[in-house]
Amino acid sequence: MKKLQQELEDRGLLYQISSDELFDTFDKWEWKFYCGFDPTADSLHLGNFIGFMVGVHLMRRGNKYTALTWWATGMIWDPGGKDAERTFLSVEDLENNQKSISTQISSILKNLQEFSGDSFAFDFVNNKDFYTGMWYLDFLREVGKYITINNMIAKDTVKKRVEDPSQSISYTEFSYMLLQGYDFVRLFKDKWVTLQIGGQDQWGNLVTGTELIRKKYDWEANVLTWPLITDATGRKFGKSEWNAIWLDKDKTSPYEIYQYFMNTSDNDIEKYLKMLTLIETEEIDRIVENHLEDPEKRWGQKLLAYRVVEIIHGATEADLARKISDFMFGWVDKIEILKDLTEEEGYTFKKSMWGFKYKSENLFESIVTSWLAKSNSEARQAVQSWAIHINEEKISDFNHDFSGDFIQDRILLLRKGKKNFRILLK
C-alpha cells in the first residue's frame, strides 16, 4: 500500500495540510481523525462523498474515523460562500436531519467496508452534547479568550462579507468558526482526535481548532483539506447551490447518479475514477488509455458510473441502475429485461422512466396519460402512423385491447417513435 500522502496526491484528493508531519503519524500509528457534517438538510450530497473517500484512505491505514454531526453549528449556519444571512432551521428539523445523516453515513461506510474488504473503525458524535448546559460566559472563557477578532476578520469566509458594503454578517454567523474550533478541542480532549479533514473552503474554520488546541494544551493538532468538485458551470456541489446530487436515493435515485456520471466528459474520467473509487491508480491509467482508444463505446463512463453507485448504494442498486441505463440507451432485448424484473425492480424502472400506474384499457387514454401525446386526436394520429409500440410490437388497431399484454401480468412497455419509452404497472 502506498504512503498516505502519495495516495492522496495521486488521486487528486489533497489540497492543503497544516503540517507534513501528519502523514508520518497517520501512516504509522492507529490515530483518530474526524470530519463534520452540517445537518441543514436530511441528506448528504456528492460534495460530501469526496470526504468519505479521503476518510477511507485514512481508515485503510488503521486510523479511526469520527463522523461529527454539527447539530449546534447547524443552528447558526456557516457564513462561507454566501452573501447574506440565511434562515434558521427549527430544532425539530435539525434533529430529523441529524438522524437521517447519521444513518446515511453508517450505510455508506458499511458499503465501503464490504466493497474494499477492509475493516474500518468509526463512530458518531453529535456536537449538541458539547454545548448542552454550557453557560455563555463559560464559552467566552473557554474559547473566546484564545481567538482574536483580528484573526477572525481575516478569514476569507468573513472578510468578503465585512468588506463588501452590499453584504453583511451577523454576530451569530461570525461566531460559527469559534463553535467549530471548540468541536475540535472537545474531540481532542475527550477522544484524543488529532486531525480534522474538510473541503478546501473550510480551511479558516478548521485551523481555528488547531489554534485553540495549541494555546490551551500546547499540542500541534492538524487539518487536511480536499479540493471541491464543481459542476459544468464551475459551481461547487452543495445543498444551497440548487445543483446537489444527493446521496439519499429518495432525493436522487441511484439511476440518476449513474446517468450523471455516464455524461462525464472524456477529460474528467481519470479525475473522477481516482477521486471517487478505490480502483488502484495504476489500473485507472490503463483504463483511461483503453477508453480513449474507442471513446464512443463510453467504457470509462460505464465503469465510473457503476463503481460510484456501488459504493454509495451497494452492488444491487448499481446493477439495477446499469440495467435501466442499458434498457434506455443500449442495444438490448428490452422485453427480456422486463421479464426478469422483480416487483421491486419494476417499481424502480417505472419511477426512473416516467412510468405510470395502469388506469384504463383505452389505448388513446393510456397514451395521453403517459404523456406520449397531448390529446386523443394526437394519440390517434400516432397509432395511424405506426409510431406506437406495445412491448416492441407496432400497433395499428385503434381498438387494440392491451389488458392482456402485461408481462408477468404486471408490467407493460409503451414506446412512441424510437426513444420515447414509458412503463405501465398494474
The 8 nearest C-alpha neighbors of each residue, nearest first, counted from 0:
[[1, 2, 3, 6, 60, 59, 279, 5],
 [2, 0, 6, 3, 5, 4, 7, 26],
 [1, 3, 5, 4, 6, 26, 0, 22],
 [4, 2, 6, 5, 26, 7, 1, 22],
 [3, 5, 7, 6, 2, 8, 22, 13],
 [4, 6, 8, 2, 3, 7, 9, 1],
 [7, 5, 3, 9, 4, 8, 1, 2],
 [6, 8, 12, 10, 4, 13, 9, 5],
 [7, 9, 11, 5, 10, 13, 6, 12],
 [8, 10, 6, 7, 11, 5, 280, 12],
 [11, 9, 273, 7, 274, 8, 12, 6],
 [10, 12, 8, 9, 13, 7, 274, 273],
 [13, 11, 7, 225, 10, 8, 274, 226],
 [12, 14, 225, 7, 8, 11, 15, 224],
 [13, 15, 225, 226, 224, 199, 12, 16],
 [16, 14, 224, 223, 13, 17, 225, 199],
 [17, 15, 223, 18, 222, 224, 19, 14],
 [16, 18, 222, 221, 223, 15, 19, 206],
 [19, 17, 20, 16, 21, 221, 222, 22],
 [20, 18, 21, 22, 16, 17, 23, 4],
 [21, 19, 18, 23, 22, 24, 17, 221],
 [20, 22, 24, 19, 23, 18, 25, 221],
 [21, 23, 25, 24, 20, 26, 19, 4],
 [24, 22, 20, 26, 21, 25, 27, 19],
 [23, 25, 21, 22, 26, 27, 28, 20],
 [24, 26, 22, 27, 28, 23, 21, 30],
 [27, 25, 23, 24, 22, 3, 28, 60],
 [28, 26, 24, 25, 23, 29, 60, 22],
 [29, 27, 25, 30, 24, 26, 61, 62],
 [28, 30, 62, 61, 31, 25, 63, 27],
 [31, 29, 62, 28, 25, 63, 32, 192],
 [30, 32, 192, 63, 62, 64, 193, 194],
 [33, 31, 194, 192, 64, 195, 193, 65],
 [32, 34, 65, 195, 64, 66, 196, 194],
 [33, 35, 196, 66, 195, 67, 197, 65],
 [34, 36, 67, 68, 66, 69, 33, 37],
 [37, 35, 68, 69, 38, 67, 34, 66],
 [36, 38, 69, 73, 39, 68, 70, 35],
 [39, 37, 97, 96, 40, 93, 73, 70],
 [38, 40, 37, 73, 93, 96, 41, 88],
 [41, 39, 38, 42, 96, 238, 43, 37],
 [40, 42, 96, 99, 100, 38, 39, 95],
 [43, 41, 40, 100, 247, 246, 245, 44],
 [42, 44, 246, 245, 47, 100, 41, 45],
 [45, 43, 245, 246, 244, 46, 47, 243],
 [44, 46, 48, 47, 244, 245, 236, 246],
 [45, 47, 236, 48, 44, 49, 228, 237],
 [48, 46, 50, 45, 49, 44, 43, 51],
 [47, 49, 45, 51, 50, 46, 52, 44],
 [50, 48, 52, 51, 47, 46, 53, 275],
 [49, 51, 53, 48, 47, 52, 54, 197],
 [52, 50, 48, 54, 49, 53, 55, 47],
 [51, 53, 55, 49, 54, 50, 275, 56],
 [54, 52, 50, 56, 55, 51, 49, 57],
 [53, 55, 51, 57, 52, 56, 50, 58],
 [54, 56, 52, 58, 57, 53, 59, 51],
 [57, 55, 59, 53, 54, 58, 52, 60],
 [56, 58, 54, 55, 60, 59, 62, 53],
 [59, 57, 62, 55, 61, 60, 56, 119],
 [60, 58, 56, 61, 57, 55, 117, 119],
 [59, 61, 58, 57, 62, 26, 56, 25],
 [60, 62, 58, 29, 59, 63, 57, 28],
 [63, 61, 29, 58, 30, 31, 57, 60],
 [64, 62, 31, 120, 121, 58, 30, 32],
 [63, 65, 121, 32, 33, 31, 120, 66],
 [64, 66, 33, 122, 121, 123, 67, 32],
 [67, 65, 123, 34, 33, 35, 122, 124],
 [68, 66, 35, 124, 125, 123, 34, 65],
 [67, 69, 36, 125, 35, 70, 37, 126],
 [70, 68, 37, 72, 71, 126, 73, 36],
 [69, 71, 73, 127, 72, 68, 126, 38],
 [72, 70, 127, 74, 73, 69, 126, 130],
 [71, 73, 69, 74, 75, 70, 76, 175],
 [74, 72, 70, 76, 71, 37, 75, 69],
 [73, 75, 72, 71, 76, 87, 70, 88],
 [74, 76, 73, 72, 172, 171, 87, 77],
 [77, 75, 73, 74, 172, 72, 78, 175],
 [76, 78, 79, 175, 172, 75, 72, 73],
 [79, 77, 172, 81, 156, 76, 80, 157],
 [80, 78, 156, 77, 81, 157, 200, 155],
 [79, 81, 78, 156, 82, 200, 77, 159],
 [82, 80, 79, 83, 78, 84, 160, 156],
 [81, 83, 166, 160, 80, 84, 167, 78],
 [84, 82, 81, 166, 85, 167, 168, 78],
 [83, 85, 168, 86, 82, 169, 78, 167],
 [86, 84, 83, 87, 76, 81, 78, 75],
 [87, 85, 88, 84, 76, 75, 89, 83],
 [88, 86, 85, 74, 89, 75, 76, 73],
 [89, 87, 92, 86, 90, 93, 74, 39],
 [88, 90, 92, 91, 93, 87, 74, 94],
 [89, 91, 93, 92, 94, 88, 74, 95],
 [92, 90, 94, 89, 93, 95, 88, 96],
 [93, 91, 95, 89, 94, 90, 96, 88],
 [94, 92, 96, 90, 95, 91, 38, 97],
 [93, 95, 91, 97, 92, 96, 90, 98],
 [94, 96, 92, 98, 93, 97, 91, 99],
 [97, 95, 41, 93, 99, 38, 98, 94],
 [96, 98, 94, 38, 100, 95, 99, 93],
 [97, 99, 101, 95, 96, 100, 102, 94],
 [100, 98, 96, 102, 97, 101, 41, 103],
 [99, 101, 103, 97, 102, 98, 42, 104],
 [100, 102, 104, 98, 103, 99, 97, 105],
 [103, 101, 105, 99, 100, 104, 106, 98],
 [102, 104, 100, 106, 101, 105, 99, 107],
 [105, 103, 101, 107, 106, 102, 100, 108],
 [104, 106, 102, 108, 103, 107, 109, 101],
 [107, 105, 103, 109, 104, 108, 102, 110],
 [108, 106, 110, 104, 109, 311, 105, 111],
 [107, 109, 111, 105, 110, 106, 112, 104],
 [108, 110, 112, 106, 111, 107, 113, 105],
 [111, 109, 107, 113, 108, 112, 310, 114],
 [112, 110, 108, 114, 109, 113, 310, 115],
 [111, 113, 109, 115, 110, 114, 117, 116],
 [114, 112, 110, 116, 111, 115, 109, 117],
 [113, 115, 111, 112, 116, 110, 310, 117],
 [116, 114, 117, 112, 113, 111, 277, 110],
 [115, 117, 113, 114, 112, 118, 111, 119],
 [118, 116, 115, 112, 119, 59, 113, 114],
 [117, 119, 112, 120, 116, 59, 58, 61],
 [120, 118, 58, 117, 112, 121, 59, 63],
 [119, 121, 63, 64, 118, 58, 62, 122],
 [122, 120, 64, 63, 65, 119, 123, 66],
 [121, 123, 65, 66, 64, 124, 120, 63],
 [124, 122, 66, 65, 67, 125, 121, 101],
 [123, 125, 67, 126, 66, 68, 122, 65],
 [126, 124, 68, 127, 67, 128, 69, 70],
 [127, 125, 128, 129, 69, 70, 71, 124],
 [126, 128, 71, 125, 129, 70, 130, 131],
 [127, 129, 126, 131, 130, 125, 124, 71],
 [130, 128, 126, 127, 131, 185, 182, 133],
 [129, 131, 133, 128, 127, 132, 126, 71],
 [130, 132, 128, 133, 129, 127, 134, 126],
 [131, 133, 130, 134, 129, 128, 135, 127],
 [134, 132, 130, 131, 135, 137, 138, 129],
 [135, 133, 137, 136, 132, 138, 130, 131],
 [134, 136, 138, 137, 139, 133, 140, 132],
 [137, 135, 139, 138, 134, 140, 133, 141],
 [136, 138, 140, 134, 135, 139, 141, 133],
 [139, 137, 141, 135, 136, 140, 142, 134],
 [138, 140, 143, 136, 142, 137, 141, 144],
 [139, 141, 137, 138, 144, 142, 143, 136],
 [142, 140, 138, 139, 137, 143, 144, 145],
 [141, 143, 139, 144, 138, 140, 145, 181],
 [142, 144, 139, 145, 146, 140, 141, 138],
 [143, 145, 142, 140, 146, 139, 141, 147],
 [144, 146, 143, 142, 211, 147, 214, 141],
 [145, 147, 143, 144, 148, 142, 150, 211],
 [148, 146, 149, 150, 151, 145, 144, 143],
 [147, 149, 151, 150, 152, 146, 153, 143],
 [148, 150, 147, 152, 151, 153, 146, 154],
 [151, 149, 153, 147, 148, 152, 154, 146],
 [150, 152, 148, 153, 149, 154, 147, 157],
 [153, 151, 149, 154, 158, 150, 157, 148],
 [152, 154, 150, 151, 158, 155, 149, 157],
 [155, 153, 157, 156, 152, 151, 203, 158],
 [156, 154, 158, 157, 153, 159, 203, 79],
 [155, 157, 79, 154, 158, 78, 159, 80],
 [158, 156, 155, 160, 154, 159, 152, 161],
 [157, 159, 155, 161, 160, 152, 153, 154],
 [160, 158, 162, 161, 157, 163, 155, 156],
 [159, 161, 167, 157, 166, 158, 163, 162],
 [162, 160, 158, 159, 163, 167, 157, 168],
 [161, 163, 159, 160, 158, 164, 166, 167],
 [162, 164, 165, 166, 160, 161, 159, 167],
 [165, 163, 166, 162, 167, 161, 160, 159],
 [166, 164, 163, 167, 160, 82, 162, 83],
 [167, 165, 164, 160, 163, 82, 83, 168],
 [166, 168, 160, 161, 83, 169, 165, 164],
 [169, 167, 160, 172, 173, 170, 84, 161],
 [168, 170, 171, 172, 173, 167, 84, 174],
 [169, 171, 173, 172, 174, 168, 175, 75],
 [170, 172, 169, 174, 173, 75, 175, 168],
 [173, 171, 175, 174, 169, 170, 78, 75],
 [172, 174, 170, 171, 175, 169, 168, 157],
 [175, 173, 172, 171, 177, 176, 170, 178],
 [176, 174, 172, 178, 177, 173, 77, 179],
 [175, 177, 204, 179, 178, 174, 180, 207],
 [178, 176, 180, 174, 175, 179, 181, 142],
 [179, 177, 181, 175, 180, 176, 182, 72],
 [178, 180, 176, 182, 181, 177, 175, 204],
 [208, 179, 181, 177, 207, 178, 182, 183],
 [180, 182, 184, 178, 183, 179, 177, 185],
 [183, 181, 179, 185, 180, 184, 186, 178],
 [182, 184, 186, 181, 208, 180, 185, 187],
 [185, 183, 181, 187, 182, 186, 212, 188],
 [184, 186, 188, 182, 187, 183, 189, 181],
 [187, 185, 183, 189, 190, 192, 188, 184],
 [186, 188, 191, 192, 184, 185, 190, 189],
 [187, 189, 185, 186, 191, 190, 184, 192],
 [190, 188, 186, 185, 187, 191, 192, 184],
 [189, 191, 186, 192, 187, 188, 185, 31],
 [190, 192, 187, 188, 189, 193, 186, 31],
 [191, 193, 187, 31, 32, 186, 190, 194],
 [194, 192, 220, 187, 32, 191, 31, 221],
 [195, 193, 32, 221, 222, 192, 220, 33],
 [194, 196, 222, 33, 32, 34, 223, 221],
 [197, 195, 223, 34, 224, 222, 33, 194],
 [196, 198, 224, 201, 34, 225, 223, 199],
 [199, 197, 225, 224, 200, 201, 226, 227],
 [198, 200, 224, 201, 226, 225, 202, 227],
 [199, 201, 198, 202, 79, 203, 227, 156],
 [202, 200, 199, 204, 198, 203, 205, 197],
 [203, 201, 205, 204, 200, 199, 206, 224],
 [202, 204, 205, 206, 201, 154, 207, 155],
 [205, 203, 176, 207, 201, 202, 206, 179],
 [204, 206, 202, 207, 203, 208, 201, 222],
 [205, 207, 209, 208, 203, 204, 210, 202],
 [208, 206, 180, 210, 204, 205, 209, 211],
 [180, 207, 209, 211, 206, 183, 210, 205],
 [210, 208, 206, 212, 220, 211, 207, 213],
 [211, 209, 207, 213, 208, 212, 206, 214],
 [210, 212, 208, 214, 209, 213, 215, 207],
 [213, 211, 209, 215, 216, 210, 214, 184],
 [212, 214, 217, 218, 210, 211, 216, 219],
 [215, 213, 211, 212, 217, 216, 210, 145],
 [216, 214, 212, 213, 211, 217, 145, 218],
 [217, 215, 212, 218, 213, 214, 211, 219],
 [216, 218, 213, 214, 215, 212, 219, 211],
 [219, 217, 213, 216, 220, 212, 214, 215],
 [220, 218, 213, 221, 209, 217, 212, 193],
 [221, 219, 193, 209, 218, 194, 212, 222],
 [222, 220, 194, 17, 193, 209, 219, 195],
 [221, 223, 195, 194, 17, 196, 16, 205],
 [224, 222, 16, 196, 15, 195, 197, 17],
 [225, 223, 197, 198, 199, 15, 14, 196],
 [224, 226, 14, 13, 198, 12, 199, 197],
 [227, 225, 14, 199, 198, 12, 228, 13],
 [226, 228, 198, 229, 235, 199, 225, 46],
 [229, 227, 235, 46, 236, 226, 230, 49],
 [230, 228, 235, 234, 233, 236, 227, 231],
 [229, 231, 233, 232, 234, 235, 236, 228],
 [230, 232, 233, 229, 234, 235, 263, 264],
 [233, 231, 230, 234, 229, 235, 242, 236],
 [232, 234, 229, 230, 231, 235, 228, 236],
 [235, 233, 229, 230, 232, 236, 240, 231],
 [236, 234, 229, 228, 237, 230, 227, 233],
 [237, 235, 46, 243, 229, 242, 228, 234],
 [236, 238, 243, 240, 239, 235, 46, 44],
 [237, 239, 243, 240, 241, 40, 236, 44],
 [238, 240, 237, 241, 243, 242, 236, 81],
 [239, 241, 242, 237, 238, 236, 243, 235],
 [242, 240, 239, 243, 238, 237, 236, 244],
 [243, 241, 240, 236, 244, 237, 238, 239],
 [244, 242, 237, 236, 238, 245, 241, 44],
 [243, 245, 44, 45, 251, 242, 246, 256],
 [246, 244, 44, 251, 247, 243, 43, 250],
 [245, 247, 44, 43, 248, 42, 45, 251],
 [248, 246, 249, 245, 250, 42, 251, 43],
 [247, 249, 252, 251, 250, 253, 246, 245],
 [248, 250, 247, 251, 252, 246, 245, 253],
 [251, 249, 248, 247, 245, 252, 246, 42],
 [252, 250, 248, 245, 249, 255, 247, 244],
 [251, 253, 248, 255, 254, 249, 250, 256],
 [254, 252, 256, 255, 248, 257, 320, 308],
 [255, 253, 320, 257, 252, 256, 258, 351],
 [254, 256, 258, 252, 257, 253, 259, 251],
 [257, 255, 259, 253, 254, 258, 252, 260],
 [258, 256, 304, 254, 255, 259, 260, 253],
 [257, 259, 261, 255, 260, 256, 254, 262],
 [260, 258, 256, 262, 257, 261, 255, 263],
 [259, 261, 304, 263, 262, 258, 257, 300],
 [262, 260, 258, 300, 259, 263, 304, 301],
 [261, 263, 260, 259, 258, 264, 300, 257],
 [264, 262, 260, 261, 267, 300, 265, 268],
 [263, 265, 266, 267, 262, 268, 300, 261],
 [264, 266, 268, 267, 263, 294, 291, 300],
 [265, 267, 264, 268, 269, 270, 263, 287],
 [268, 266, 270, 264, 265, 269, 271, 263],
 [269, 267, 271, 265, 270, 266, 272, 299],
 [268, 270, 272, 271, 267, 273, 287, 283],
 [271, 269, 267, 273, 268, 272, 274, 11],
 [270, 272, 274, 273, 268, 275, 269, 267],
 [273, 271, 269, 276, 275, 270, 274, 303],
 [272, 274, 10, 271, 270, 275, 276, 269],
 [273, 275, 271, 10, 272, 276, 270, 12],
 [274, 276, 271, 272, 273, 52, 307, 49],
 [277, 275, 272, 278, 273, 274, 307, 306],
 [278, 276, 279, 275, 273, 115, 272, 274],
 [277, 279, 276, 280, 283, 282, 273, 272],
 [280, 278, 282, 281, 277, 283, 273, 276],
 [279, 281, 283, 282, 278, 284, 273, 10],
 [282, 280, 284, 283, 279, 285, 278, 286],
 [281, 283, 285, 279, 280, 284, 286, 278],
 [284, 282, 286, 280, 285, 281, 287, 279],
 [283, 285, 281, 287, 282, 286, 288, 280],
 [286, 284, 288, 282, 283, 287, 289, 281],
 [287, 285, 283, 289, 288, 284, 290, 282],
 [288, 286, 290, 284, 289, 285, 283, 291],
 [287, 289, 285, 291, 290, 286, 284, 292],
 [290, 288, 286, 292, 287, 291, 285, 293],
 [291, 289, 287, 294, 292, 288, 299, 293],
 [290, 292, 294, 293, 288, 289, 287, 265],
 [291, 293, 289, 290, 294, 288, 287, 295],
 [292, 294, 291, 295, 290, 296, 289, 297],
 [295, 293, 291, 297, 296, 290, 292, 298],
 [296, 294, 297, 293, 298, 290, 291, 292],
 [295, 297, 294, 298, 293, 290, 299, 300],
 [298, 296, 300, 294, 295, 299, 301, 290],
 [297, 299, 301, 296, 300, 290, 302, 294],
 [298, 300, 302, 301, 297, 290, 303, 268],
 [299, 301, 261, 303, 297, 302, 298, 304],
 [302, 300, 298, 304, 299, 303, 261, 305],
 [301, 303, 305, 299, 300, 304, 306, 298],
 [302, 304, 300, 306, 301, 305, 272, 299],
 [305, 303, 257, 260, 301, 307, 302, 306],
 [304, 306, 302, 308, 303, 317, 307, 309],
 [307, 305, 309, 303, 308, 304, 302, 310],
 [306, 308, 310, 309, 304, 305, 303, 311],
 [309, 307, 311, 317, 305, 310, 306, 312],
 [310, 308, 313, 314, 306, 317, 307, 312],
 [309, 311, 307, 308, 313, 111, 110, 312],
 [312, 310, 308, 107, 309, 313, 307, 110],
 [313, 311, 309, 308, 310, 316, 107, 253],
 [312, 314, 309, 310, 315, 316, 110, 311],
 [313, 315, 309, 317, 316, 318, 312, 310],
 [316, 314, 318, 317, 313, 319, 309, 312],
 [317, 315, 319, 318, 314, 313, 312, 320],
 [316, 318, 314, 309, 320, 308, 319, 315],
 [319, 317, 321, 315, 316, 320, 314, 322],
 [318, 320, 322, 316, 321, 317, 323, 315],
 [321, 319, 254, 317, 323, 322, 318, 316],
 [320, 322, 324, 318, 319, 323, 325, 317],
 [321, 323, 319, 325, 320, 324, 326, 318],
 [324, 322, 326, 320, 321, 325, 327, 319],
 [323, 325, 321, 327, 326, 322, 328, 320],
 [326, 324, 329, 322, 328, 323, 327, 321],
 [327, 325, 323, 324, 329, 328, 333, 322],
 [328, 326, 324, 325, 323, 329, 418, 420],
 [327, 329, 325, 326, 324, 330, 418, 323],
 [330, 328, 325, 331, 326, 327, 324, 332],
 [331, 329, 328, 332, 325, 326, 333, 327],
 [332, 330, 329, 333, 326, 325, 336, 335],
 [331, 333, 335, 334, 336, 330, 326, 337],
 [332, 334, 336, 335, 331, 326, 337, 391],
 [333, 335, 337, 336, 332, 338, 390, 391],
 [334, 336, 338, 337, 333, 332, 339, 331],
 [335, 337, 333, 334, 339, 338, 332, 340],
 [338, 336, 334, 340, 339, 335, 333, 406],
 [339, 337, 335, 336, 340, 334, 406, 407],
 [338, 340, 336, 337, 335, 341, 334, 407],
 [341, 339, 337, 344, 338, 345, 342, 336],
 [340, 342, 344, 343, 345, 339, 338, 346],
 [341, 343, 345, 344, 346, 340, 409, 347],
 [344, 342, 346, 345, 341, 347, 340, 348],
 [345, 343, 347, 341, 346, 342, 340, 348],
 [346, 344, 348, 342, 343, 347, 340, 341],
 [345, 347, 349, 343, 344, 348, 350, 342],
 [348, 346, 344, 350, 349, 345, 351, 343],
 [349, 347, 345, 351, 346, 350, 352, 344],
 [348, 350, 354, 346, 422, 347, 352, 351],
 [349, 351, 347, 348, 352, 354, 353, 346],
 [352, 350, 348, 349, 353, 347, 254, 354],
 [353, 351, 354, 349, 350, 348, 421, 422],
 [354, 352, 350, 351, 349, 421, 355, 422],
 [355, 353, 349, 422, 421, 352, 350, 423],
 [356, 354, 423, 357, 422, 369, 424, 349],
 [355, 357, 424, 423, 425, 358, 354, 422],
 [358, 356, 425, 424, 423, 359, 355, 365],
 [357, 359, 356, 360, 365, 425, 355, 368],
 [358, 360, 361, 357, 365, 364, 362, 402],
 [361, 359, 402, 362, 400, 401, 358, 365],
 [360, 362, 359, 364, 363, 365, 400, 398],
 [363, 361, 365, 364, 360, 366, 399, 398],
 [364, 362, 366, 375, 365, 378, 361, 367],
 [363, 365, 367, 361, 366, 362, 368, 375],
 [366, 364, 368, 362, 367, 363, 369, 361],
 [365, 367, 363, 369, 371, 364, 368, 372],
 [366, 368, 372, 370, 364, 369, 365, 373],
 [369, 367, 365, 370, 366, 364, 371, 355],
 [368, 370, 366, 367, 371, 365, 355, 421],
 [371, 369, 367, 372, 368, 366, 373, 365],
 [370, 372, 366, 369, 367, 415, 373, 419],
 [373, 371, 367, 370, 378, 374, 377, 366],
 [372, 374, 367, 377, 370, 371, 375, 378],
 [375, 373, 377, 376, 372, 367, 378, 363],
 [374, 376, 378, 363, 377, 379, 364, 367],
 [377, 375, 379, 374, 378, 380, 363, 373],
 [376, 378, 380, 374, 379, 375, 372, 381],
 [379, 377, 375, 381, 376, 372, 380, 363],
 [380, 378, 376, 382, 377, 381, 375, 383],
 [379, 381, 383, 377, 378, 382, 384, 376],
 [382, 380, 378, 386, 384, 379, 383, 387],
 [383, 381, 385, 379, 387, 384, 395, 380],
 [382, 384, 380, 381, 385, 395, 379, 386],
 [383, 385, 381, 382, 386, 380, 395, 387],
 [386, 384, 382, 383, 387, 395, 393, 394],
 [385, 387, 416, 381, 415, 384, 382, 388],
 [388, 386, 415, 382, 385, 414, 394, 393],
 [387, 389, 393, 392, 414, 391, 394, 413],
 [390, 388, 413, 391, 392, 412, 414, 393],
 [389, 391, 412, 392, 388, 411, 413, 334],
 [392, 390, 388, 389, 393, 414, 412, 334],
 [393, 391, 388, 389, 390, 394, 387, 414],
 [394, 392, 388, 387, 385, 391, 389, 395],
 [393, 395, 388, 387, 396, 385, 382, 392],
 [394, 396, 382, 385, 383, 397, 393, 384],
 [395, 397, 399, 398, 394, 382, 383, 400],
 [398, 396, 399, 395, 382, 379, 362, 383],
 [399, 397, 396, 400, 362, 361, 395, 363],
 [398, 400, 396, 397, 401, 362, 394, 395],
 [401, 399, 402, 398, 360, 362, 403, 361],
 [400, 402, 404, 403, 399, 360, 405, 362],
 [401, 403, 404, 400, 360, 405, 359, 408],
 [404, 402, 401, 405, 400, 408, 406, 409],
 [405, 403, 401, 402, 406, 411, 408, 390],
 [404, 406, 408, 411, 410, 409, 403, 407],
 [407, 405, 408, 410, 409, 411, 338, 404],
 [406, 408, 409, 405, 410, 338, 337, 411],
 [409, 407, 405, 406, 410, 403, 404, 425],
 [408, 410, 425, 407, 405, 424, 406, 411],
 [411, 409, 424, 405, 406, 423, 408, 425],
 [410, 412, 405, 423, 422, 406, 390, 424],
 [413, 411, 390, 422, 389, 421, 423, 414],
 [412, 414, 389, 421, 388, 420, 422, 390],
 [415, 413, 420, 388, 419, 387, 421, 416],
 [416, 414, 387, 419, 386, 388, 417, 371],
 [415, 417, 386, 418, 419, 414, 387, 388],
 [416, 418, 419, 415, 414, 420, 386, 387],
 [417, 419, 420, 416, 415, 414, 327, 328],
 [420, 418, 415, 414, 416, 417, 421, 371],
 [421, 419, 414, 413, 418, 415, 422, 412],
 [422, 420, 413, 354, 412, 414, 352, 353],
 [421, 423, 354, 412, 349, 411, 355, 413],
 [424, 422, 355, 411, 357, 356, 354, 410],
 [425, 423, 410, 356, 357, 409, 355, 411],
 [424, 409, 357, 356, 410, 423, 408, 358]]
